């Protein structure tokens, strides 16, 4: 008993003389402000650290107790200071331009966001950024300028009225007398923030971000001087049209079967129509799945799923709907082409289809309405570009609404218009039938944008552009 008492006395004495060494909290590094619903586990995942490291760096006694507004030092980024924030970057922002804007080396931003390919930062990508006391207002005294294609640094300096020796790179390091393609230059006293885009381009907006299978993407571009704009979304040429002397817009459908992933969006700036290209910028945008279902349709005529019949018809229609008329005929949201419908349609857009027990090689390119012999109404003003009988589409009509936007009407029993006719909203253009690839009377209604079928419902629900 005495031995046991002596042992515990020695333990207590040891604690007094040699206390446990306390863990010192980290004193430097970026700070994250805790938001409602945050947990240490979620914060650790976001910033690529561990719960244990957060506990040690912030000397946290109870990891389960987080209070909104609490400031946490994020370990592992001691070279960075400031408050961390997360936002989606816009088109035209790169790690280099964000480095300039936030005063943080691009290498540190790449480290903070665990970016493997800095050149593939996509528009709409959520990035962790650093807000510092010397943020945007001070940097707005300068602006960014990208050299024109083939332009030397001396020529750029003459054009901007700036000394060539005053031009610096975003990293603020010494710059040589040659220009590195794709590396923006800082123009002292520019007085405007322009991201990684050149001074003539005020902004480029892409909506929605990410883009969605089977939906319409709108690209808006604003200039601060007259110019001409062109562009591509991957392999599709964008049809840009002017809203006024400084604003341009392009509408482009995303194919319903497009693979989810990154697609390059390139914009090109010209001095005038047919003039010299002064600038080109490319950045990826992400395309996500549209969430479409599956359906099986049996009993359709065999010849309407014969590739020898289907493919030539598809090529003809694609060629017919590829031109983009400069005149925009619509002003409001489109109306439904039939008064005979409910909230439940026969079939909706994008559904993956199997015909006659075959594979799901097809998808539904439009919106189907009930009815037999009921009138078909024009949903918006436009000019008729095709009427006739096709193997798959049956008796069909196509209307050009301008700017690369078309509507189509299939399986009609009667057609009341002719090619070249201009039709107004609500005008009767035919009657619903069951011709072509159909198992019963119904109206198949399509909307094409930029040579791609899109969901017609979005054109009823909102006004484009």
C-alpha positions as CSV (number, residue, x, y, z in Angstrom):
1,X,0.0,0.0,0.0
2,X,2.8,2.4,0.9
3,X,4.6,1.5,-2.4
4,X,1.4,2.3,-4.4
5,X,1.0,5.7,-2.6
6,X,4.7,6.5,-3.2
7,X,4.2,5.7,-7.0
8,X,1.3,8.1,-7.4
9,X,3.1,10.9,-5.5
10,X,6.1,10.5,-7.8
11,X,3.7,10.8,-10.8
12,X,2.1,14.0,-9.5
13,X,5.6,15.4,-8.7
14,X,6.7,14.6,-12.3
15,X,3.7,16.4,-13.7
16,X,4.6,19.5,-11.6
17,X,8.3,19.4,-12.5
18,X,8.0,18.2,-16.1
19,X,4.5,19.3,-17.4
20,X,3.2,18.1,-20.8
21,X,4.5,20.4,-23.5
22,X,1.6,22.3,-25.0
23,X,1.2,22.5,-28.8
24,X,1.8,26.0,-30.1
25,X,-0.8,27.3,-32.5
26,X,0.4,28.3,-36.0
27,X,1.0,32.1,-36.1
28,X,1.0,32.7,-39.9
29,X,-0.9,31.7,-42.9
30,X,-4.2,32.5,-44.6
31,X,-7.4,32.7,-42.6
32,X,-10.8,31.1,-43.4
33,X,-13.9,32.6,-41.8
34,X,-16.3,29.8,-40.7
35,X,-19.7,29.8,-42.4
36,X,-23.0,28.3,-41.0
37,X,-23.0,24.6,-41.5
38,X,-19.2,24.2,-41.7
39,X,-17.4,21.3,-40.1
40,X,-13.7,20.8,-39.6
41,X,-13.9,17.7,-41.9
42,X,-15.5,19.7,-44.7
43,X,-13.0,22.6,-44.3
44,X,-10.1,20.2,-44.3
45,X,-11.4,18.6,-47.6
46,X,-11.8,22.0,-49.2
47,X,-8.3,23.2,-48.4
48,X,-6.4,19.9,-48.8
49,X,-5.4,19.5,-45.2
50,X,-6.5,17.4,-42.2
51,X,-8.7,17.9,-39.2
52,X,-5.7,17.2,-37.0
53,X,-3.6,19.9,-38.7
54,X,-6.5,22.4,-38.3
55,X,-6.8,21.5,-34.6
56,X,-3.1,22.0,-34.0
57,X,-2.7,25.2,-36.1
58,X,-5.7,26.8,-34.3
59,X,-5.2,25.3,-30.8
60,X,-8.8,24.0,-30.8
61,X,-10.0,22.3,-27.7
62,X,-13.3,21.0,-29.0
63,X,-13.3,20.1,-32.7
64,X,-17.0,19.6,-32.8
65,X,-17.6,23.2,-31.7
66,X,-17.4,25.7,-34.6
67,X,-19.0,29.1,-34.4
68,X,-19.9,31.0,-37.6
69,X,-17.6,33.9,-37.9
70,X,-14.7,32.1,-36.2
71,X,-11.4,32.7,-38.0
72,X,-9.3,29.6,-38.7
73,X,-5.7,29.6,-39.9
74,X,-5.3,27.1,-42.7
75,X,-2.0,25.2,-42.3
76,X,0.3,24.4,-45.2
77,X,0.2,27.8,-46.9
78,X,2.5,29.9,-44.8
79,X,3.6,31.9,-47.8
80,X,0.1,33.3,-48.2
81,X,-1.6,35.8,-46.0
82,X,-5.1,37.2,-46.1
83,X,-8.7,36.0,-45.8
84,X,-9.6,33.1,-48.0
85,X,-12.8,33.2,-50.1
86,X,-14.3,30.9,-52.7
87,X,-15.9,32.2,-55.9
88,X,-16.5,31.1,-59.4
89,X,-14.2,32.8,-61.9
90,X,-15.6,34.4,-65.0
91,X,-14.6,33.9,-68.6
92,X,-11.3,35.8,-69.2
93,X,-9.8,35.2,-65.8
94,X,-6.7,33.1,-65.5
95,X,-4.3,32.3,-62.7
96,X,-2.0,35.0,-64.0
97,X,-4.7,37.7,-64.1
98,X,-6.0,36.6,-60.6
99,X,-2.4,36.8,-59.3
100,X,-2.3,40.4,-60.5
101,X,-5.7,41.2,-59.1
102,X,-5.2,39.7,-55.7
103,X,-1.5,40.3,-55.3
104,X,-0.7,36.6,-54.8
105,X,1.8,34.7,-56.8
106,X,0.2,32.4,-59.4
107,X,2.3,29.5,-58.0
108,X,0.7,30.0,-54.6
109,X,-2.8,30.1,-56.2
110,X,-2.1,26.9,-58.0
111,X,-0.8,25.4,-54.7
112,X,-3.9,26.6,-52.8
113,X,-6.3,25.2,-55.4
114,X,-4.2,22.0,-56.1
115,X,-4.3,22.9,-59.8
116,X,-2.3,20.5,-61.9
117,X,-2.9,22.2,-65.3
118,X,-2.9,26.0,-64.8
119,X,-3.6,26.6,-68.5
120,X,-6.9,24.7,-68.2
121,X,-8.7,26.9,-65.6
122,X,-12.3,26.9,-66.9
123,X,-14.9,29.6,-66.8
124,X,-17.2,29.0,-63.8
125,X,-14.6,27.0,-61.9
126,X,-14.8,27.6,-58.1
127,X,-11.4,28.8,-56.9
128,X,-10.0,29.7,-53.5
129,X,-8.8,33.3,-53.6
130,X,-7.2,35.6,-51.1
131,X,-8.6,38.9,-50.1
132,X,-5.9,41.2,-48.8
133,X,-5.9,44.8,-47.5
134,X,-4.1,45.9,-50.7
135,X,-6.6,44.3,-53.0
136,X,-8.3,45.6,-56.1
137,X,-8.5,49.4,-55.6
138,X,-4.7,49.9,-55.6
139,X,-4.3,47.5,-58.6
140,X,-6.9,49.3,-60.6
141,X,-4.4,52.1,-61.2
142,X,-2.9,49.7,-63.7
143,X,-4.6,47.6,-66.3
144,X,-3.7,44.5,-68.4
145,X,-3.0,44.4,-72.1
146,X,-2.3,41.5,-74.4
147,X,-0.1,42.1,-77.4
148,X,-1.7,41.8,-80.8
149,X,-0.8,38.8,-82.8
150,X,2.8,39.3,-84.1
151,X,3.3,42.6,-82.2
152,X,6.6,43.3,-80.5
153,X,7.0,45.0,-77.1
154,X,8.3,48.1,-78.7
155,X,5.3,48.3,-81.1
156,X,2.9,47.7,-78.2
157,X,4.6,50.5,-76.2
158,X,4.2,52.9,-79.2
159,X,0.5,51.9,-79.6
160,X,-0.3,52.5,-76.0
161,X,1.9,55.6,-75.5
162,X,3.9,53.8,-72.8
163,X,7.6,53.4,-72.3
164,X,8.6,49.8,-73.2
165,X,10.7,49.7,-70.0
166,X,7.6,50.4,-67.9
167,X,5.7,47.4,-69.1
168,X,6.0,44.5,-66.7
169,X,4.6,40.9,-66.5
170,X,2.0,39.9,-64.0
171,X,4.8,38.4,-61.8
172,X,6.4,41.9,-61.6
173,X,9.7,40.4,-62.7
174,X,12.1,41.9,-65.1
175,X,10.8,41.7,-68.7
176,X,12.9,41.4,-71.8
177,X,12.3,43.3,-75.0
178,X,10.4,40.5,-76.6
179,X,6.8,39.5,-75.9
180,X,5.8,36.1,-74.8
181,X,2.6,35.0,-76.5
182,X,-0.4,34.6,-74.1
183,X,1.4,36.5,-71.2
184,X,-0.5,39.7,-70.3
185,X,1.5,42.9,-69.7
186,X,0.7,45.5,-67.0
187,X,0.2,49.0,-68.4
188,X,0.9,51.5,-65.7
189,X,-1.9,54.0,-65.1
190,X,-4.4,52.0,-67.2
191,X,-7.1,52.7,-64.6
192,X,-9.2,49.7,-65.6
193,X,-9.4,46.0,-64.6
194,X,-9.8,43.8,-67.6
195,X,-8.9,40.3,-66.4
196,X,-6.8,38.5,-68.9
197,X,-8.7,40.1,-71.8
198,X,-7.2,43.0,-73.7
199,X,-8.3,46.6,-73.2
200,X,-10.8,46.7,-76.1
201,X,-12.9,43.9,-74.5
202,X,-14.7,45.1,-71.4
203,X,-16.3,41.8,-70.6
204,X,-17.3,38.4,-71.8
205,X,-20.3,36.7,-70.1
206,X,-21.2,33.0,-70.6
207,X,-24.6,31.8,-69.4
208,X,-25.2,29.3,-67.9
209,X,-22.0,28.1,-66.3
210,X,-21.6,25.2,-66.5
211,X,-23.2,24.7,-69.9
212,X,-25.8,21.9,-70.0
213,X,-26.4,19.1,-72.5
214,X,-29.4,20.0,-74.6
215,X,-29.6,23.6,-73.5
216,X,-28.9,27.0,-75.0
217,X,-25.6,28.8,-74.1
218,X,-25.6,32.6,-74.4
219,X,-22.2,34.4,-75.0
220,X,-22.3,38.2,-74.5
221,X,-19.3,40.3,-75.3
222,X,-18.9,44.0,-74.7
223,X,-16.3,46.3,-76.3
224,X,-15.2,49.8,-75.4
225,X,-14.5,50.6,-79.0
226,X,-16.0,49.5,-82.4
227,X,-14.9,46.2,-83.6
228,X,-15.9,42.8,-85.1
229,X,-16.2,39.6,-83.1
230,X,-16.0,35.9,-84.0
231,X,-15.7,32.8,-82.0
232,X,-15.9,29.0,-81.6
233,X,-17.2,26.6,-79.0
234,X,-14.9,23.6,-79.6
235,X,-15.6,22.7,-83.3
236,X,-18.7,24.9,-83.7
237,X,-18.5,28.4,-85.1
238,X,-20.4,30.9,-83.0
239,X,-22.7,33.3,-84.7
240,X,-22.1,36.6,-83.1
241,X,-24.6,39.5,-83.8
242,X,-24.4,43.1,-82.6
243,X,-26.9,44.4,-80.1
244,X,-25.4,47.9,-80.7
245,X,-22.0,49.3,-81.7
246,X,-20.3,47.8,-78.6
247,X,-22.3,44.8,-77.5
248,X,-22.3,41.4,-79.3
249,X,-24.2,38.2,-78.5
250,X,-24.1,34.6,-79.8
251,X,-26.5,31.7,-79.1
252,X,-25.3,28.2,-79.3
253,X,-27.0,24.9,-78.5
254,X,-25.1,22.1,-76.6
255,X,-25.8,18.7,-78.1
256,X,-27.9,16.5,-75.8
257,X,-25.3,13.6,-76.4
258,X,-22.2,15.8,-75.8
259,X,-19.8,14.1,-73.5
260,X,-19.6,15.9,-70.1
261,X,-16.3,17.7,-69.7
262,X,-14.3,20.8,-70.8
263,X,-14.9,22.5,-74.2
264,X,-12.7,25.4,-75.4
265,X,-14.5,28.7,-76.0
266,X,-12.5,31.0,-78.2
267,X,-13.3,34.7,-79.0
268,X,-11.5,36.6,-81.7
269,X,-11.5,40.4,-82.0
270,X,-11.1,42.2,-85.4
271,X,-10.6,45.9,-86.2
272,X,-13.6,45.7,-88.5
273,X,-15.6,43.2,-90.6
274,X,-13.0,41.4,-92.8
275,X,-10.2,43.3,-91.1
276,X,-7.1,42.2,-89.3
277,X,-7.5,40.0,-86.2
278,X,-6.0,41.8,-83.3
279,X,-6.7,39.4,-80.5
280,X,-7.7,35.8,-79.8
281,X,-8.4,34.3,-76.4
282,X,-9.5,30.7,-75.5
283,X,-10.7,29.3,-72.2
284,X,-12.5,26.1,-71.4
285,X,-16.1,25.9,-70.2
286,X,-17.6,22.9,-68.5
287,X,-20.5,20.9,-69.9
288,X,-22.5,18.9,-67.5
289,X,-25.1,16.2,-67.9
290,X,-28.7,17.2,-68.6
291,X,-30.3,14.4,-66.5
292,X,-32.3,12.8,-69.2
293,X,-34.2,9.5,-68.9
294,X,-34.8,6.5,-71.1
295,X,-37.8,5.2,-73.0
296,X,-38.6,2.3,-75.4
297,X,-40.9,2.8,-78.4
298,X,-42.0,-0.2,-80.4
299,X,-44.0,-0.6,-83.6
300,X,-42.4,2.2,-85.6
301,X,-42.0,1.5,-89.4
302,X,-38.8,-0.3,-90.0
303,X,-37.7,2.0,-92.9
304,X,-37.8,5.0,-90.5
305,X,-34.9,3.5,-88.4
306,X,-32.9,2.3,-91.4
307,X,-29.5,4.1,-91.4
308,X,-29.6,4.3,-95.2
309,X,-32.8,6.4,-94.8
310,X,-32.1,8.2,-91.6
311,X,-28.6,9.5,-92.2
312,X,-29.2,11.3,-95.6
313,X,-32.3,12.9,-94.1
314,X,-30.3,14.1,-91.0
315,X,-27.6,15.5,-93.3
316,X,-30.1,17.4,-95.4
317,X,-31.8,18.9,-92.3
318,X,-28.4,19.9,-90.7
319,X,-27.4,21.7,-93.9
320,X,-30.8,23.4,-94.1
321,X,-30.6,24.7,-90.6
322,X,-26.9,25.8,-90.6
323,X,-27.3,29.4,-91.9
324,X,-27.7,32.2,-89.4
325,X,-29.9,34.9,-90.6
326,X,-28.7,38.4,-89.4
327,X,-32.3,39.5,-88.7
328,X,-33.7,38.5,-85.3
329,X,-37.5,38.0,-85.7
330,X,-38.5,37.2,-82.1
331,X,-38.8,39.6,-79.2
332,X,-40.6,37.6,-76.5
333,X,-40.6,34.1,-75.1
334,X,-41.9,31.5,-77.6
335,X,-45.4,30.2,-77.2
336,X,-46.5,26.6,-77.4
337,X,-47.4,25.5,-80.9
338,X,-50.6,23.9,-79.8
339,X,-53.4,24.8,-77.4
340,X,-54.0,21.0,-76.9
341,X,-51.6,20.0,-74.2
342,X,-51.4,19.4,-70.5
343,X,-48.5,19.6,-68.1
344,X,-47.8,16.0,-69.0
345,X,-46.4,15.8,-72.6
346,X,-46.3,12.7,-74.7
347,X,-42.5,12.7,-74.6
348,X,-40.0,15.3,-73.5
349,X,-36.7,16.5,-75.0
350,X,-33.5,14.6,-74.5
351,X,-34.9,11.2,-73.5
352,X,-32.6,8.4,-74.7
353,X,-34.6,6.1,-77.0
354,X,-34.8,2.5,-78.1
355,X,-36.9,1.8,-81.2
356,X,-38.4,-1.7,-81.8
357,X,-36.4,-3.3,-79.0
358,X,-33.1,-2.0,-80.4
359,X,-30.2,-0.3,-78.6
360,X,-30.5,3.2,-77.1
361,X,-28.7,4.8,-80.1
362,X,-31.3,7.6,-80.4
363,X,-32.5,10.5,-78.3
364,X,-35.7,12.6,-78.5
365,X,-34.9,15.8,-80.3
366,X,-38.1,17.7,-79.4
367,X,-41.2,18.0,-77.4
368,X,-44.3,15.9,-78.2
369,X,-48.0,17.1,-78.0
370,X,-51.2,15.1,-77.9
371,X,-53.9,15.7,-80.4
372,X,-55.1,14.5,-83.8
373,X,-56.2,17.0,-86.5
374,X,-55.8,20.0,-84.1
375,X,-54.2,23.2,-85.4
376,X,-50.5,23.8,-85.3
377,X,-49.6,27.4,-84.3
378,X,-46.5,29.5,-84.9
379,X,-44.7,30.0,-81.6
380,X,-42.9,33.2,-82.7
381,X,-42.4,35.2,-85.9
382,X,-40.2,33.8,-88.6
383,X,-39.8,32.8,-92.3
384,X,-40.7,29.3,-93.6
385,X,-37.6,27.6,-95.1
386,X,-39.0,24.1,-95.7
387,X,-42.2,22.3,-96.2
388,X,-42.5,18.7,-97.5
389,X,-42.7,15.0,-96.8
390,X,-39.8,13.2,-95.2
391,X,-39.4,9.5,-94.3
392,X,-38.6,10.0,-90.6
393,X,-40.3,13.4,-89.9
394,X,-43.3,12.8,-92.1
395,X,-45.0,16.0,-93.3
396,X,-42.7,18.6,-91.9
397,X,-42.3,22.4,-91.7
398,X,-39.2,24.4,-90.6
399,X,-39.3,28.1,-89.7
400,X,-36.3,30.4,-89.5
401,X,-36.5,32.8,-86.5
402,X,-33.2,34.5,-87.2
403,X,-29.7,34.4,-85.6
404,X,-29.4,30.7,-86.2
405,X,-32.6,29.8,-84.4
406,X,-35.1,27.5,-86.1
407,X,-38.3,25.6,-85.2
408,X,-39.6,22.3,-86.7
409,X,-43.0,20.6,-86.8
410,X,-43.3,16.9,-87.7
411,X,-45.9,14.2,-88.5
412,X,-48.5,16.7,-89.8
413,X,-51.6,15.6,-91.6
414,X,-51.9,18.9,-93.5
415,X,-49.5,21.8,-94.2
416,X,-50.9,25.3,-94.8
417,X,-47.8,27.4,-95.5
418,X,-45.1,27.4,-98.3
419,X,-41.4,28.1,-98.4
420,X,-40.7,31.8,-98.2
421,X,-43.8,32.7,-96.3
422,X,-43.4,35.0,-93.3
423,X,-45.5,33.8,-90.4
424,X,-46.6,35.6,-87.2
425,X,-47.1,34.3,-83.6
426,X,-50.2,32.2,-83.3
427,X,-50.7,31.7,-87.1
428,X,-52.1,28.3,-88.0
429,X,-49.5,26.6,-90.2
430,X,-50.9,23.0,-90.4
431,X,-52.7,20.2,-88.5
432,X,-51.4,17.4,-86.2
433,X,-51.1,14.0,-87.8
434,X,-49.2,10.7,-87.6
435,X,-47.0,10.6,-90.7
436,X,-43.4,9.5,-90.7
437,X,-41.8,7.7,-87.7
438,X,-44.8,7.7,-85.5
439,X,-47.0,5.2,-83.7
440,X,-50.0,7.5,-83.4
441,X,-51.1,11.1,-84.1
442,X,-49.0,13.7,-82.3
443,X,-47.0,16.9,-82.9
444,X,-43.3,16.7,-82.6
445,X,-41.9,20.3,-82.0
446,X,-38.2,21.2,-82.2
447,X,-36.0,24.2,-81.6
448,X,-32.5,24.4,-83.2
449,X,-29.9,26.8,-82.0
450,X,-26.5,27.1,-83.8
451,X,-27.2,23.9,-85.7
452,X,-28.1,21.8,-82.6
453,X,-31.5,20.8,-81.3
454,X,-32.2,22.1,-77.8
455,X,-35.0,21.7,-75.2
456,X,-38.0,23.8,-76.5
457,X,-39.3,24.3,-72.9
458,X,-36.5,26.7,-72.1
459,X,-37.5,28.9,-75.0
460,X,-41.0,29.0,-73.6
461,X,-39.9,29.7,-70.1
462,X,-37.5,32.6,-70.8
463,X,-36.6,35.3,-73.3
464,X,-33.4,34.9,-75.3
465,X,-30.8,36.4,-75.5
